[in-house]
Amino acid sequence: MEINQEFVDGIKKILPVEQFYINEPMSKHTTFNIGGPADYLIFPGSMDQLQSVIKLMNQCDIPFTILGNGSNVLVLDKGIRGAVIKFHAPMSYKRCEGNKIIAGAGAYLKHISQYAAENSLTGMEFACGIPGSLGGAVFMNAGAYDGEMKNVVTEVKTVTATGKILTYGPDEFNFGYRHSVFQANGQAIAEITLELQPGDKAEIQAKMDDYTARRESKQPLEMPSAGSTFKRPEGYYAGTLIDSTGLKGLQVGGAQISTKHAGFVVNSGHATAQDVLDLIKEVQDRVYKEKGVKLYPEVRIIGEQ
């Protein structure tokens, strides 16, 4: 990579050295433990820092990619050109105002779910085991156990390429199955407002404990993965289709269809992104040939092959 010195000099004026990396392997920053280097990896810790960083990237023609917790993503083997933004710990703030929770995009979903329970607010139980950030969950309209982010999000603040803060309301989210308006508008999700309902703390916690137990018993949480690999085809479950096609345990290089849950591709050791892509293609081809159903990746694929 060729370093853009103007950009590096500018970043040094905005962020402390521990919040900025050059040529950083993304395998260290994804739940798959896979991915080539990002030219620049940046950890803004406040709205002001985020605005300043994005303005600088715009001025220097540096493209950027927002990464939440690094789950639900496959970074390709040649890495990511331009900058990757992950949020520093201070962007994981959260506060409760009546039935609303206002939180930074870097907050972990499981922490938000627990915080809601502690405040006797129901509506976020479904997210207690999703291994992602709040910003990433809004970006993907994440869901589980019949719950989705679209049911609880009432306001989203973003930062545009020029550093301007915009506020989105419910009529503008364009939420669909694993889809939102934020996937196409190139803006960085910075802050989210959730509107929940009053509930019984013990009942909320019991539901979360049940979801956690079910997830732990059925999903390969002990191995690196990006979560569910395929979107749910209408009328089917991807894992059931893959299992009934006899593909549980199928392996390409270090990538494997989990023997615990066929809906997950896991990194069984030193898998490359190409291994994962080849395995996904093999599964798609064989399921379509035997079942007549097309499977599409739920995992966000980014970077250079």
C-alpha contacts under 8 A as a table, 3 or more apart, distances in Angstrom:
res1	aa1	res2	aa2	distance
1	M	23	N	7.85
1	M	39	D	6.86
3	I	8	V	7.74
4	N	7	F	5.40
4	N	8	V	6.35
5	Q	8	V	4.97
5	Q	9	D	5.95
6	E	9	D	5.27
6	E	10	G	6.12
6	E	60	C	7.29
7	F	10	G	5.05
7	F	11	I	6.10
7	F	56	L	6.97
7	F	57	M	7.11
7	F	60	C	6.18
8	V	11	I	5.13
8	V	12	K	6.28
9	D	12	K	5.29
9	D	13	K	6.81
10	G	13	K	5.36
10	G	14	I	6.79
10	G	56	L	7.07
11	I	14	I	5.08
11	I	15	L	5.96
11	I	20	F	7.78
11	I	53	V	6.90
11	I	56	L	7.76
12	K	15	L	5.53
12	K	16	P	6.61
12	K	17	V	6.88
13	K	16	P	7.90
14	I	49	Q	6.58
14	I	52	S	7.08
14	I	53	V	7.22
15	L	19	Q	6.13
15	L	20	F	7.06
15	L	44	P	7.29
15	L	49	Q	7.31
16	P	19	Q	5.73
16	P	20	F	7.31
17	V	20	F	5.61
17	V	21	Y	7.95
18	E	21	Y	7.64
19	Q	42	I	5.88
19	Q	43	F	4.85
19	Q	44	P	6.89
19	Q	88	H	7.46
20	F	40	Y	7.25
20	F	41	L	5.85
20	F	42	I	4.74
20	F	43	F	6.37
21	Y	24	E	6.01
21	Y	40	Y	5.65
21	Y	41	L	5.01
21	Y	42	I	6.50
22	I	38	A	7.38
22	I	39	D	5.68
22	I	40	Y	4.62
22	I	41	L	6.41
23	N	37	P	5.33
23	N	38	A	5.33
23	N	39	D	4.52
23	N	40	Y	5.87
23	N	41	L	7.68
24	E	37	P	4.88
24	E	38	A	5.36
24	E	39	D	6.79
24	E	40	Y	6.79
24	E	41	L	6.50
25	P	28	K	6.06
25	P	29	H	7.74
25	P	35	G	6.61
25	P	36	G	5.30
25	P	37	P	3.89
25	P	38	A	6.34
25	P	79	G	7.61
26	M	29	H	5.08
26	M	30	T	6.42
26	M	33	N	7.77
26	M	34	I	6.84
26	M	35	G	4.86
26	M	36	G	5.61
26	M	37	P	5.38
26	M	38	A	6.41
26	M	75	V	7.07
26	M	79	G	7.16
27	S	30	T	5.67
27	S	32	F	7.28
27	S	33	N	4.35
27	S	34	I	4.18
27	S	35	G	4.52
27	S	36	G	6.63
27	S	37	P	7.95
27	S	75	V	7.93
28	K	33	N	6.08
28	K	34	I	7.69
29	H	33	N	7.13
29	H	69	N	7.79
29	H	70	G	5.94
30	T	33	N	5.35
30	T	34	I	6.69
30	T	35	G	7.75
30	T	69	N	7.13
30	T	70	G	4.06
30	T	71	S	5.96
30	T	73	V	7.31
30	T	74	L	7.92
30	T	226	A	7.90
31	T	34	I	7.91
31	T	69	N	7.86
31	T	70	G	5.72
31	T	71	S	5.18
31	T	72	N	7.97
31	T	224	P	5.78
31	T	225	S	5.81
31	T	226	A	5.79
32	F	71	S	7.29
32	F	73	V	7.78
32	F	74	L	7.14
32	F	224	P	4.79
32	F	225	S	4.32
32	F	226	A	5.27
32	F	266	V	7.38
32	F	267	N	6.45
33	N	224	P	6.41
33	N	225	S	7.76
33	N	267	N	7.55
34	I	74	L	7.04
34	I	75	V	6.52
34	I	76	L	7.74
34	I	77	D	7.70
34	I	271	A	6.93
34	I	272	T	6.20
34	I	273	A	6.32
35	G	74	L	7.03
35	G	75	V	4.49
35	G	76	L	5.30
35	G	77	D	5.18
35	G	78	K	7.44
35	G	79	G	5.94
35	G	272	T	7.39
35	G	273	A	6.58
36	G	75	V	6.82
36	G	76	L	6.24
36	G	77	D	4.52
36	G	78	K	4.86
36	G	79	G	3.72
36	G	80	I	7.19
37	P	78	K	6.79
37	P	79	G	4.46
37	P	80	I	6.30
38	A	41	L	6.22
38	A	79	G	5.42
38	A	80	I	4.55
38	A	81	R	6.04
38	A	82	G	6.93
38	A	83	A	6.50
38	A	84	V	6.57
39	D	79	G	7.99
39	D	80	I	6.51
39	D	81	R	5.54
39	D	82	G	5.41
39	D	83	A	5.96
39	D	84	V	7.96
40	Y	82	G	6.28
40	Y	83	A	4.50
40	Y	84	V	6.17
41	L	83	A	5.70
41	L	84	V	4.83
41	L	85	I	6.07
41	L	86	K	7.42
42	I	83	A	7.04
42	I	84	V	6.12
42	I	85	I	4.92
42	I	86	K	6.19
42	I	87	F	7.89
43	F	85	I	5.96
43	F	86	K	5.04
43	F	87	F	4.93
43	F	88	H	4.87
44	P	47	M	7.80
44	P	49	Q	5.43
44	P	50	L	5.37
44	P	53	V	7.67
44	P	85	I	7.39
44	P	86	K	7.15
44	P	87	F	5.47
44	P	88	H	5.53
44	P	91	M	7.77
45	G	49	Q	6.40
45	G	50	L	7.38
45	G	87	F	6.17
45	G	88	H	4.58
45	G	89	A	6.46
45	G	90	P	5.16
45	G	91	M	5.38
46	S	49	Q	5.17
46	S	50	L	6.19
46	S	90	P	6.53
46	S	91	M	5.83
47	M	50	L	5.03
47	M	51	Q	6.14
47	M	91	M	7.85
47	M	190	A	7.10
48	D	51	Q	5.16
48	D	52	S	6.17
49	Q	52	S	5.11
49	Q	53	V	5.99
50	L	53	V	5.18
50	L	54	I	6.12
50	L	159	V	7.68
50	L	163	G	7.93
51	Q	54	I	5.34
51	Q	55	K	6.12
51	Q	159	V	6.46
51	Q	162	T	7.96
51	Q	163	G	4.53
51	Q	164	K	7.17
52	S	55	K	5.18
52	S	56	L	6.16
52	S	163	G	6.65
53	V	56	L	5.13
53	V	57	M	6.21
54	I	57	M	5.02
54	I	58	N	6.17
54	I	159	V	7.92
54	I	160	T	7.68
54	I	161	A	5.86
54	I	162	T	6.93
54	I	163	G	5.95
55	K	58	N	5.11
55	K	59	Q	6.26
55	K	161	A	6.19
55	K	162	T	5.14
55	K	163	G	5.13
56	L	59	Q	5.03
56	L	60	C	6.16
57	M	60	C	5.11
57	M	61	D	5.82
57	M	62	I	4.77
57	M	63	P	6.90
57	M	64	F	7.63
58	N	61	D	5.13
58	N	62	I	6.27
58	N	63	P	7.65
58	N	161	A	6.03
58	N	162	T	6.73
59	Q	62	I	7.84
62	I	82	G	5.31
62	I	83	A	6.73
63	P	81	R	7.46
63	P	82	G	4.94
63	P	83	A	6.24
64	F	82	G	5.65
64	F	83	A	4.57
64	F	84	V	5.54
64	F	85	I	7.05
65	T	82	G	7.91
65	T	83	A	6.31
65	T	84	V	4.78
65	T	85	I	6.16
66	I	84	V	5.80
66	I	85	I	4.83
66	I	86	K	6.38
66	I	188	A	6.76
67	L	70	G	5.86
67	L	84	V	6.64
67	L	85	I	5.91
67	L	86	K	5.29
67	L	136	G	7.32
68	G	71	S	7.27
68	G	86	K	6.02
68	G	87	F	7.32
68	G	105	A	7.87
68	G	106	G	6.63
68	G	132	G	6.64
68	G	133	S	5.28
68	G	134	L	7.79
68	G	135	G	6.42
68	G	136	G	5.01
69	N	86	K	7.61
69	N	106	G	7.64
69	N	108	Y	7.56
69	N	131	P	7.43
69	N	132	G	5.07
69	N	133	S	5.22
69	N	136	G	7.42
70	G	73	V	6.20
70	G	132	G	7.24
71	S	131	P	6.43
71	S	132	G	5.71
71	S	225	S	7.85
71	S	226	A	5.03
71	S	227	G	6.86
72	N	132	G	7.78
72	N	226	A	4.43
72	N	227	G	5.71
72	N	228	S	7.49
72	N	229	T	7.84
72	N	298	E	7.42
72	N	299	V	4.87
72	N	300	R	6.12
73	V	226	A	5.89
73	V	299	V	5.15
73	V	300	R	4.55
73	V	301	I	5.87
73	V	302	I	7.37
74	L	226	A	7.15
74	L	273	A	6.82
74	L	299	V	6.56
74	L	300	R	6.09
74	L	301	I	4.82
74	L	302	I	6.31
75	V	79	G	6.35
75	V	80	I	7.50
75	V	273	A	6.82
75	V	301	I	6.09
75	V	302	I	5.10
75	V	303	G	5.61
76	L	79	G	5.52
76	L	80	I	7.71
76	L	273	A	5.18
76	L	274	Q	7.29
76	L	301	I	7.19
76	L	302	I	6.19
76	L	303	G	5.07
76	L	304	E	5.56
76	L	305	Q	5.33
77	D	272	T	6.62
77	D	273	A	5.58
77	D	274	Q	7.07
77	D	303	G	7.69
77	D	304	E	6.75
77	D	305	Q	5.79
78	K	303	G	6.93
78	K	304	E	5.06
78	K	305	Q	5.64
79	G	303	G	5.16
79	G	304	E	5.61
79	G	305	Q	7.74
80	I	83	A	7.44
80	I	84	V	7.60
80	I	302	I	7.25
80	I	303	G	4.36
80	I	304	E	6.16
81	R	303	G	7.03
81	R	304	E	7.69
86	K	106	G	7.68
87	F	90	P	7.94
87	F	91	M	5.90
87	F	92	S	7.75
87	F	105	A	7.52
87	F	106	G	5.22
88	H	91	M	5.80
88	H	92	S	7.58
88	H	106	G	7.21
89	A	92	S	5.44
89	A	93	Y	7.97
89	A	106	G	7.15
90	P	93	Y	6.02
91	M	104	G	4.96
91	M	105	A	6.44
91	M	106	G	5.17
91	M	107	A	6.84
92	S	103	A	6.78
92	S	104	G	4.93
92	S	105	A	6.49
92	S	106	G	4.51
92	S	107	A	3.79
92	S	108	Y	7.23
93	Y	103	A	5.47
93	Y	104	G	5.26
93	Y	106	G	7.89
93	Y	107	A	6.50
94	K	101	I	6.79
94	K	102	I	5.64
94	K	103	A	4.11
94	K	104	G	6.47
94	K	107	A	7.52
94	K	112	I	7.71
95	R	101	I	5.68
95	R	102	I	5.45
95	R	103	A	6.44
96	C	99	N	7.26
96	C	100	K	5.79
96	C	101	I	4.55
96	C	102	I	6.45
96	C	119	N	7.84
97	E	100	K	5.11
97	E	101	I	6.19
97	E	102	I	7.64
99	N	121	L	6.84
99	N	195	E	5.92
99	N	196	L	5.41
99	N	197	Q	6.04
99	N	198	P	6.79
100	K	193	T	6.70
100	K	194	L	5.47
100	K	195	E	4.55
100	K	196	L	6.05
101	I	116	A	7.65
101	I	193	T	5.74
101	I	194	L	5.16
101	I	195	E	6.65
101	I	196	L	7.83
102	I	191	E	7.20
102	I	192	I	5.81
102	I	193	T	4.48
102	I	194	L	6.41
103	A	107	A	6.80
103	A	191	E	5.76
103	A	192	I	5.50
103	A	193	T	6.54
104	G	107	A	5.77
104	G	134	L	7.59
104	G	135	G	7.64
104	G	190	A	6.02
104	G	191	E	4.56
104	G	192	I	6.41
105	A	133	S	6.68
105	A	134	L	5.24
105	A	135	G	4.12
105	A	136	G	7.53
105	A	189	I	6.36
105	A	190	A	4.99
105	A	191	E	5.23
105	A	192	I	6.62
106	G	133	S	5.56
106	G	134	L	6.29
106	G	135	G	6.32
106	G	190	A	7.99
107	A	111	H	7.02
107	A	112	I	7.02
107	A	133	S	5.47
107	A	134	L	5.57
107	A	135	G	7.68
108	Y	111	H	5.29
108	Y	112	I	6.43
108	Y	131	P	7.51
108	Y	132	G	5.93
108	Y	133	S	4.27
108	Y	134	L	5.80
109	L	112	I	5.06
109	L	113	S	6.13
109	L	127	A	6.14
109	L	128	C	6.45
109	L	129	G	7.83
109	L	130	I	6.58
109	L	131	P	7.00
109	L	132	G	5.90
109	L	133	S	5.37
109	L	134	L	5.31
109	L	137	A	7.71
110	K	113	S	5.08
110	K	114	Q	6.19
110	K	127	A	6.43
110	K	128	C	4.41
110	K	129	G	6.04
110	K	130	I	6.78
110	K	131	P	7.25
111	H	114	Q	5.10
111	H	115	Y	5.99
111	H	128	C	7.68
112	I	115	Y	4.95
112	I	116	A	6.10
112	I	124	M	7.68
112	I	134	L	7.94
113	S	116	A	5.17
113	S	117	A	6.33
113	S	124	M	5.19
113	S	125	E	5.86
113	S	127	A	6.40
113	S	128	C	5.33
114	Q	117	A	5.03
114	Q	118	E	6.20
114	Q	128	C	7.18
115	Y	118	E	5.07
115	Y	119	N	6.35
116	A	119	N	5.13
116	A	120	S	6.25
116	A	121	L	4.97
116	A	122	T	6.77
116	A	124	M	6.99
117	A	120	S	4.92
117	A	121	L	5.55
117	A	122	T	6.77
117	A	125	E	7.98
117	A	201	K	5.81
117	A	204	I	6.00
117	A	205	Q	6.32
118	E	121	L	7.59
118	E	201	K	6.75
119	N	201	K	7.50
120	S	198	P	5.95
120	S	199	G	5.28
120	S	200	D	5.79
120	S	201	K	4.64
120	S	204	I	7.45
121	L	196	L	5.89
121	L	197	Q	5.38
121	L	198	P	4.68
121	L	199	G	5.31
121	L	200	D	7.71
121	L	201	K	7.45
121	L	204	I	7.83
122	T	125	E	6.78
122	T	196	L	5.83
122	T	197	Q	5.24
122	T	198	P	6.04
122	T	199	G	5.40
122	T	200	D	7.98
122	T	204	I	6.33
123	G	126	F	7.45
123	G	152	V	6.87
123	G	196	L	5.48
123	G	197	Q	6.58
124	M	127	A	5.65
124	M	128	C	7.16
124	M	147	G	7.97
124	M	152	V	7.71
124	M	196	L	7.66
125	E	128	C	5.55
125	E	204	I	6.90
125	E	207	K	6.82
125	E	208	M	5.42
126	F	129	G	7.52
126	F	143	G	7.02
126	F	144	A	5.52
126	F	145	Y	5.68
126	F	146	D	7.44
126	F	147	G	5.52
126	F	148	E	7.65
126	F	208	M	7.33
126	F	211	Y	7.36
127	A	130	I	5.28
127	A	143	G	6.86
127	A	144	A	6.66
127	A	147	G	7.81
128	C	208	M	6.34
128	C	211	Y	7.66
128	C	212	T	7.20
129	G	211	Y	7.43
129	G	212	T	6.03
129	G	215	R	7.24
130	I	144	A	7.91
131	P	227	G	7.90
132	G	136	G	6.42
132	G	137	A	6.55
133	S	136	G	5.19
133	S	137	A	6.12
134	L	137	A	4.99
134	L	138	V	6.31
134	L	192	I	7.74
135	G	138	V	5.25
135	G	139	F	6.18
135	G	189	I	5.91
135	G	190	A	7.05
135	G	191	E	7.55
135	G	192	I	7.43
136	G	139	F	4.92
136	G	140	M	6.20
137	A	140	M	5.28
137	A	141	N	5.50
137	A	142	A	4.77
137	A	149	M	6.92
138	V	141	N	4.83
138	V	142	A	6.61
138	V	149	M	6.19
138	V	150	K	7.77
138	V	153	V	7.90
138	V	180	S	7.33
139	F	142	A	7.86
139	F	179	H	7.00
139	F	180	S	5.82
139	F	181	V	7.84
139	F	182	F	5.74
139	F	183	Q	6.27
139	F	189	I	7.80
140	M	178	R	4.68
140	M	179	H	5.15
140	M	180	S	6.26
140	M	183	Q	7.71
141	N	148	E	6.33
141	N	149	M	5.26
141	N	150	K	6.29
141	N	175	F	6.52
141	N	176	G	7.10
141	N	177	Y	6.85
141	N	178	R	4.88
141	N	179	H	5.64
141	N	180	S	6.32
142	A	148	E	5.78
142	A	149	M	5.86
142	A	178	R	6.05
143	G	146	D	7.07
143	G	147	G	5.33
143	G	148	E	4.06
143	G	149	M	6.34
143	G	178	R	7.98
144	A	147	G	5.38
144	A	148	E	6.64
145	Y	211	Y	7.91
147	G	151	N	7.29
148	E	151	N	5.76
148	E	152	V	7.66
149	M	152	V	5.57
149	M	153	V	6.06
150	K	153	V	5.63
150	K	175	F	6.18
152	V	194	L	5.24
152	V	195	E	5.35
152	V	196	L	6.30
153	V	156	V	7.64
153	V	170	P	7.42
153	V	192	I	7.12
153	V	193	T	5.97
153	V	194	L	4.56
153	V	195	E	6.35
154	T	169	G	6.02
154	T	170	P	5.51
154	T	192	I	7.86
154	T	193	T	5.74
154	T	194	L	5.74
154	T	195	E	6.30
155	E	167	T	6.91
155	E	168	Y	5.64
155	E	169	G	4.94
155	E	170	P	6.68
155	E	192	I	5.84
155	E	193	T	4.97
155	E	194	L	7.23
156	V	167	T	5.75
156	V	168	Y	5.11
156	V	169	G	6.79
156	V	189	I	7.01
156	V	190	A	7.52
156	V	191	E	5.79
156	V	192	I	4.61
156	V	193	T	6.36
157	K	165	I	6.59
157	K	166	L	5.58
157	K	167	T	4.51
157	K	168	Y	6.28
157	K	189	I	6.16
157	K	190	A	5.64
157	K	191	E	5.03
157	K	192	I	6.42
158	T	165	I	5.61
158	T	166	L	5.29
158	T	167	T	6.50
158	T	168	Y	7.93
158	T	187	Q	6.01
158	T	188	A	5.20
158	T	189	I	4.40
158	T	190	A	5.18
158	T	191	E	7.01
159	V	162	T	7.88
159	V	163	G	5.59
159	V	164	K	5.49
159	V	165	I	4.66
159	V	166	L	6.33
159	V	187	Q	5.65
159	V	188	A	5.13
159	V	189	I	6.66
159	V	190	A	6.80
160	T	163	G	5.17
160	T	164	K	5.26
160	T	165	I	6.49
160	T	166	L	7.35
160	T	186	G	7.38
160	T	187	Q	4.89
160	T	188	A	6.66
161	A	164	K	7.41
161	A	186	G	7.59
161	A	187	Q	6.71
168	Y	172	E	6.06
168	Y	173	F	6.99
169	G	172	E	5.61
169	G	173	F	6.81
170	P	173	F	5.60
171	D	174	N	7.15
172	E	181	V	7.42
173	F	180	S	5.88
173	F	181	V	5.44
173	F	182	F	7.60
174	N	179	H	7.63
174	N	180	S	5.28
174	N	181	V	5.28
175	F	178	R	7.74
175	F	179	H	5.55
175	F	180	S	4.48
175	F	181	V	6.92
176	G	179	H	4.79
176	G	180	S	6.32
178	R	298	E	7.57
179	H	183	Q	7.13
180	S	183	Q	5.90
181	V	184	A	5.99
181	V	185	N	6.58
182	F	185	N	5.34
182	F	186	G	6.86
182	F	187	Q	6.66
182	F	189	I	7.69
183	Q	186	G	7.03
189	I	192	I	7.90
199	G	203	E	7.68
199	G	204	I	7.01
200	D	203	E	5.33
200	D	204	I	6.16
201	K	204	I	5.15
201	K	205	Q	6.15
202	A	205	Q	5.17
202	A	206	A	6.06
203	E	206	A	5.03
203	E	207	K	6.23
204	I	207	K	5.27
204	I	208	M	6.36
205	Q	208	M	5.05
205	Q	209	D	6.08
206	A	209	D	5.05
206	A	210	D	6.18
207	K	210	D	5.08
207	K	211	Y	6.27
208	M	211	Y	5.10
208	M	212	T	6.08
209	D	212	T	5.07
209	D	213	A	6.14
210	D	213	A	5.18
210	D	214	R	6.21
211	Y	214	R	5.14
211	Y	215	R	6.11
212	T	215	R	5.10
212	T	216	E	6.08
213	A	216	E	5.16
213	A	217	S	6.15
214	R	217	S	5.25
214	R	218	K	6.22
215	R	218	K	5.37
215	R	219	Q	5.58
216	E	219	Q	5.71
216	E	220	P	7.56
216	E	221	L	6.68
218	K	260	K	6.51
218	K	261	H	6.37
219	Q	260	K	6.29
219	Q	261	H	5.71
219	Q	264	F	7.93
220	P	223	M	5.86
220	P	258	S	6.83
220	P	260	K	5.96
220	P	261	H	6.75
220	P	264	F	7.64
220	P	266	V	7.87
221	L	224	P	7.41
223	M	266	V	6.25
223	M	267	N	6.68
223	M	268	S	7.06
224	P	266	V	5.70
224	P	267	N	5.31
224	P	268	S	7.55
225	S	264	F	7.16
225	S	265	V	6.26
225	S	266	V	4.63
225	S	267	N	6.06
226	A	229	T	6.92
226	A	264	F	7.91
226	A	265	V	7.64
226	A	266	V	7.70
226	A	299	V	6.80
227	G	264	F	6.29
227	G	265	V	7.90
227	G	299	V	7.76
228	S	231	K	7.61
228	S	263	G	5.73
228	S	264	F	5.15
228	S	265	V	7.67
228	S	298	E	6.83
228	S	299	V	7.27
229	T	263	G	6.11
229	T	264	F	5.36
229	T	265	V	6.17
229	T	297	P	5.76
229	T	298	E	5.41
229	T	299	V	5.46
230	F	238	A	6.40
230	F	263	G	6.77
230	F	264	F	8.00
230	F	295	L	6.36
230	F	296	Y	5.54
230	F	297	P	4.25
230	F	298	E	4.55
230	F	299	V	6.88
231	K	238	A	7.03
231	K	295	L	6.89
231	K	296	Y	5.73
231	K	297	P	5.78
231	K	298	E	4.67
232	R	236	Y	6.61
232	R	237	Y	5.48
232	R	238	A	5.48
232	R	295	L	7.78
233	P	236	Y	5.44
233	P	237	Y	6.49
233	P	238	A	6.58
233	P	293	V	7.59
233	P	294	K	7.44
233	P	295	L	6.58
236	Y	240	T	7.64
236	Y	241	L	7.33
237	Y	240	T	5.39
237	Y	241	L	6.38
238	A	241	L	5.19
238	A	242	I	6.19
238	A	262	A	7.92
238	A	263	G	5.87
238	A	295	L	7.25
239	G	242	I	5.17
239	G	243	D	6.01
239	G	261	H	6.61
239	G	262	A	4.61
239	G	263	G	3.82
239	G	264	F	7.56
240	T	243	D	5.07
240	T	244	S	6.01
240	T	262	A	7.07
240	T	263	G	7.57
241	L	244	S	5.25
241	L	245	T	6.19
241	L	287	V	6.93
241	L	291	K	7.60
242	I	245	T	5.13
242	I	246	G	6.67
242	I	247	L	5.73
242	I	248	K	7.03
242	I	262	A	5.97
242	I	263	G	7.09
242	I	283	V	7.20
242	I	287	V	6.48
243	D	246	G	5.23
243	D	247	L	5.64
243	D	248	K	5.51
243	D	262	A	5.59
244	S	247	L	7.53
245	T	286	R	7.48
245	T	287	V	6.35
245	T	290	E	7.00
245	T	291	K	7.87
247	L	250	L	5.29
247	L	257	I	7.04
247	L	262	A	7.46
247	L	283	V	7.40
248	K	257	I	5.45
248	K	258	S	6.18
248	K	259	T	5.28
248	K	261	H	7.71
248	K	262	A	5.43
249	G	256	Q	5.95
249	G	257	I	4.89
249	G	258	S	5.62
249	G	259	T	4.96
249	G	262	A	7.90
250	L	256	Q	5.62
250	L	257	I	5.34
251	Q	254	G	6.97
251	Q	255	A	5.67
251	Q	256	Q	4.22
251	Q	257	I	6.45
251	Q	279	L	7.05
252	V	255	A	5.32
252	V	256	Q	6.37
252	V	275	D	5.60
252	V	276	V	7.36
252	V	278	D	7.00
252	V	279	L	5.74
253	G	256	Q	7.92
253	G	271	A	6.27
253	G	272	T	7.78
253	G	275	D	5.59
254	G	267	N	5.90
254	G	268	S	5.28
254	G	269	G	5.31
254	G	270	H	5.62
254	G	271	A	3.85
254	G	272	T	6.98
254	G	275	D	6.60
255	A	265	V	6.58
255	A	266	V	5.83
255	A	267	N	4.99
255	A	268	S	5.97
255	A	269	G	7.70
255	A	271	A	5.31
255	A	272	T	7.54
255	A	275	D	5.64
255	A	276	V	5.43
255	A	279	L	6.96
256	Q	265	V	5.50
256	Q	266	V	5.38
256	Q	267	N	6.53
256	Q	268	S	6.43
256	Q	276	V	7.95
256	Q	279	L	7.46
257	I	261	H	7.83
257	I	262	A	5.73
257	I	263	G	7.45
257	I	264	F	6.00
257	I	265	V	4.64
257	I	266	V	6.33
258	S	261	H	5.37
258	S	262	A	5.37
258	S	263	G	7.46
258	S	264	F	5.62
258	S	265	V	5.83
258	S	266	V	5.99
259	T	262	A	6.46
261	H	264	F	6.00
262	A	265	V	7.57
265	V	276	V	7.44
267	N	270	H	6.96
267	N	271	A	5.53
268	S	271	A	6.84
271	A	275	D	6.13
271	A	276	V	7.33
272	T	275	D	5.13
272	T	276	V	6.66
273	A	276	V	5.08
273	A	277	L	6.22
274	Q	277	L	4.96
274	Q	278	D	6.01
274	Q	305	Q	7.70
275	D	278	D	5.22
275	D	279	L	6.15
276	V	279	L	5.08
276	V	280	I	6.08
277	L	280	I	5.09
277	L	281	K	6.18
278	D	281	K	5.13
278	D	282	E	6.21
279	L	282	E	5.06
279	L	283	V	6.20
280	I	283	V	5.19
280	I	284	Q	6.11
280	I	297	P	7.92
281	K	284	Q	5.08
281	K	285	D	6.11
282	E	285	D	5.24
282	E	286	R	6.17
283	V	286	R	5.29
283	V	287	V	5.95
284	Q	287	V	5.41
284	Q	288	Y	6.05
284	Q	294	K	6.58
284	Q	295	L	5.66
284	Q	296	Y	7.75
285	D	288	Y	5.31
285	D	289	K	6.07
286	R	289	K	5.01
286	R	290	E	6.08
287	V	290	E	5.28
287	V	291	K	5.43
287	V	292	G	6.84
287	V	293	V	6.46
287	V	294	K	7.28
287	V	295	L	7.75
288	Y	291	K	5.32
288	Y	292	G	4.34
288	Y	293	V	4.81
288	Y	294	K	5.46
288	Y	295	L	7.68
289	K	292	G	5.77
297	P	300	R	7.47
